[in-house]
Amino acid sequence: MRRTVFYCLVCQESATRRNKREGIWVMIDLRSDTVTKPSPAMREAMARAEVGDDVYGEDPTVRELESRVAAITGKQAAVFTCSATQSNLMALMSHCQRGHEYIVGQVAHTYLYEGGGGAVLGSIQPCPLPFNARGELELDEIEAVIKPDDQHFAITRLLCLENTQAGKVLSADYLAGASELAQRHGLRRHLDGARVFNAAVAQEVEIAEICQHFDTVSICLSKGLGAPMGSVLVGDTALIAAARRWRKMLGGGLRQSGIVAAAGLHALEQHVDELALDHARCARLGQALRGMATLPLAEVTATNMLFLSEMVNIEDLTTHLSRAGILISGRRWVLHRDIDDAAIEDIIAACRAFRA
């Protein structure tokens, strides 16, 4: 059995922390929900997966995953991809041609955190706008940057939103308004829905209610849902056919990928409802931190993220928590399925022992 031993500042003795779901000894990792490990049941599903050559369209498990995600999102078709970065890029390049422009948030993943792929590989110009406090792009600001039909300007082609955005859920009214604005101006609509299941669970709605406002949606399986890799891009049949061609060009044509698609199917069947536990634990942790003068909060979202204030000495806190067996990578803390109730109490105890 793997074991991580650390010196705990909270209890002042050698201690270990056990991940009950995995049956192995690990540290508590708040850096991201991308750090989740496949559960034993997920690994078993992967081992049993029926596979074929997906480039030839012959992997039955991949086909089942794509069909399932298309159905639950209310879309005609879907394509399994290596990552959310690849899925978003495939969407951008399927919607836009060289010299087109997409409107996007200044700190959105599709603009800031995905290597500039749209510009570098697609020759697509981004038009970044600031997010407001609710994670929205203001509708009047979107409308103001839509370019006229003039040879001096790139052609505005696509509106790209993000849900959740830094853990914040976009409201149904906002989605409807943004969708109407885009359609009125002849724009296509893409959603970076890496954590869209978190949004749906937080709002207690079916995921199709969110996806109905977009032409394409990228859905990540390897964050809160706990799969080891993969995303799914959904849209209409013609656009997904184009995206599949881009996937091949981008090196995403996989062979016996049913092994990892099986993990995605298992996550959809078993892990979606459990996202509510991550949200509840985030709220519990946020409530406890609110009473600590040394760890002022900036925000606790309705999903699985909380943010510490800029006033926190993050370097000293990182060192303190690492000695208590807790990993962070800044002021954003992300809850996920590998952090249980006992871990939340350990985090709270370690935070109470922190002295700035």
N, C-alpha and C positions, 0 to 999 in steps of 0.2 A: 504493500500500500504506500502510495506517495504521501509525504508528510512535510509540512512547512512549520518550523518552530520559530517563534520570535519572542523577544522580551517585551512584555506588556507593561507600559507605563501606568496603566489604570490599576492593575492589581499587583504590580511590583513583583511578579514572579514569571517563570517560564510558562508559556501557555501555548495551546494549539487551538485552531478553529476548524471545525468540520463542516463541510458542505454536505448536508444530509441528503440532498437529491442525488449527488454524484457518488457519495460514499468514499470521497477522498478528502484529504486535508489541504485547505487552500487559504489564501488571504482574502479579505473582503475587498472587492474591486469596484470602486465608484467611478472609474474613469469613463466608462461608456457601457451601453447595453450591447455593444458588439463583442464583449469579452465572454459572453455566455458559452458554456460548453454543452454539447449534445447530451441529453439525458440517456440512461441505459435503454429506455424504451425507444427513443429516436435512433440510437445506434442499431438496435435490433431491426427496426423498420428499414434502415439503410442496408443492412446485411441481407435482408430478404428481398430487396427490390428486384423486380424483373427489368432487364436492361436491353438496349439495342444501340445502334449507331444513330445518334440524334441528328447528325448532319444529313443523313439520309431520311430523316423523319421517322425512324424506326424504333425509337425508345418509348415503350408504352407508358412508363412511369412519368416521363417528361410530358407526354401528350395528356396524361390524366391530370397532372398538375396544371398545365396551361388551360385545359378545359374547365377545371374546377375554379380557377381564379377568374377566368372570363365570366363564368356564370354568376359568381357571387358579387362581382363588380358591375354586372349588367352590361358588359361589353361583348362585342362580337368575337374577339380573338385575343390571344395572349402569346407571348414568347418568353421563355425562360432565359435568363442572362446570368453572367458570372457575378455581377455586382450591381449595386445601385448606381454607381458612377457610370458603368457601361450602359445601363438601362436608360438613364437620363440623357446620355450623349446620343444614343440611338434615337430617342424621341426628338431631340433637337434637330438632328440631321435628317430625320424623316419629315418633319414639318417644314424645315427651312432649306433654302438653297444659298449658294454663295452670294454675299451681298445683302442677305436678309438680316433682320434684327429681332432679338427677343427681349422683352421687358422682364426684369428679374430683381429680386432683392439684393441689396449691397452685401449682405452677409449670408445670402442663400448658398446652399451647397452647389447648385448648378452654376453659380458664378464664381464663388470664392474658394471652394474647397475641392474642386474636381479638376484641377490642373489646367483650367482654361481650355478644356477640350473642344467646346463649341467654337471658339475662335481659332484655335490652333489647327484642329482637324476638319472643322466644318466651314471655316471662313464665315462664321455667323457672328455678327456684332452684338455684344450684350449692351443693354441700356439699364444700368443698375439704379434702383431707387431705394430710399431708406424704408425699413420696416417701422411701423408705429408700435406702441407699447403692447398691442394685441397680436403682433406678428403679421399684420396686414400691410399690403401696399395700398396707400390711400387712393381711392378711385379717381379723384380729381387729378392727382399727380400722374396716374397711369394715362388718363385721357390727354393730359397736357404734353406728354412726350411721344404720342403716336404721330409719326411723321406724315406730312402731306405727300401727295403723289408728285414728287419733284426729283429730278435727276441728281440734285445735290445731296440727297439723303439716302441712307440705307432704307430698304423697304421694311416697315414694321410688320412682322408676320405672326408673332407668337407672344402670348402672355404666360409666364411661368410662375406658379405659386408653390408654396411649401406648407404641408400640413402633416404633423405638427411642425410649428416653427419655434425652435428653441423650447420645445415642450408645450407651447401654447396651441390651443385648438381654435381653428378658424370657425366662426359661427356660420350657421346655415344661411342667415340673411346676407352675410358678407359674400359667401360663395355664390349665391344667386345673383347678387349685384355685380360682382366681378365678371361672372359668366355672361350676363346680359350686356355689359359694357363691351366685352371682347367681341361678342357676336355682332353687336351693332356696328363695330368698326371693321368687321371682316377678319378678325384675328382668330387664330387657332389657340387652344387652351391646353396647357400641360400642367400636371400636378406632380411635384416631387413628393410622393406619399410614402417615403421611407418608413415613417411611423404612423401611417394612416389608420392602421388598426387600433393604435392607442387613441387616436382621435375618435373613432367610431365607438369604442368601448366607453370613453369618458362621456360622450354625448348620448350613449345608450341608443344608437341608431345602427341600422344595417350599413355596411360599407358602401353599398350601391347608392345610398342617399347622398354620400359625399362625391362619389365618382361620377354621378350623373351630370355634374357641372363641368366636366373636362372631356376633351377629345382623347387624351392619353393620360394614364396614371402609372407611375413607377412605384412598385411596392417591394420593400426589402423584407427578406425572410430571415436575415442573419442578425437582426437587432433584438428587440424585445421578444420576438417569436422564437428565438433560440436555435435556429438552424445554423450549420457551420458556414454556409455560403449561399449566395444566390439572391436574385431579385426577379420579379416578373413585370413586364411591361404589357399593359392592356390598352386596347383601342379598337377601331374598326378593322375589318378584314384587310382592306387595301393598305392601310398604314402599317399594320403589323407585318404584312408581307414585305414592305419596304424596310422596316426595322430589322427583319430577319436577314435581309441582304447586308445591311450595315453591320449586324452582329458578326457575320462571317468575315467581313473586311477588317473588323476591329479585333479579330483573333478570338472571338467568342463562340465559334462553332465547336461544340464539345461532342465527344463520342458517347461512351456509356454513362451519360450524366444522370441516368435514373437513380444512381446511388445517392446523389445529393438532392435530386428532386423528391425522393422519398422522404428525406428529412423535412422538406417544405410541406409536403402533404401531411405528415405527422404533426407539424407545428400548427397548421390550419385546423386540424381536427381536435387537437388536445391543448393548445397553448393560448388561443385567442382570449378565452374567458379569463384566464389567469392574469392577463394584463391588468385587470382591476385590482389584483393583489399588489402589484408594483405601484399602482397609483395610491392605494391606501397606505402603503408603507412610506411612500414619499411624503404624504400628508402628515403621517405620524412623526417622521423625522423632522419635517419642517416645524411642526408644532413644538417639539422639544427644543429645537435650536432658537426659536423665538424668545425663549426665556434665558438665553445665555448672552451676557453682555460682551463676551470676548469673541463671539461669532455672529455678528449681525447679518441678517439675511437681506438680500435684495429682492428675491421673489421665490415663491413656491408655485409651480404650475399645477394645472388640474390633471396632469399625467404623471410622468415618471422622472421629472427633472426639477431640481432646485438650484438656486444660484446664490452664492454668498456675496456680501457687499464688497465693494472696492476697499473698504476700510480694513478688511481682514489681512493680516500679515500672512500671505499665502505660503511663502517659503518656510516660515517657522511651523505653520500648521501642517504642511506636507511632511516635514521631518517628524513631527510629533505623531501624526497618524500612522506613518509607515512603521514606526517603532511599536505601535499598537496593532500592527497587522492589517492596516487599512490603506489602500492605494487611492490617491486622487491625482488629477492632472490639471488642477486649477480651481476656479470658482464654480464651475458647473459640476454638479454631482448627479449621477444617473443611476436610478434604481432598476433592477432587472430580476429575472427569475432565479438567479443564483444567489440572491440576497434574501434570506428568510427573516422571520420575526426576531429570532435570537440575534442575528447579525445586526438588526436595527438597534437592539438594546446595547450591543457592544459598541456600535458607532456612537450612540448617545453618551455612553459612559466615557469613551475616549475624548469626546468633544468637551464634556464637563471638566475633564482634567487638564484641558489646554489653558495655558496662561500666555497671553500675547506678550 
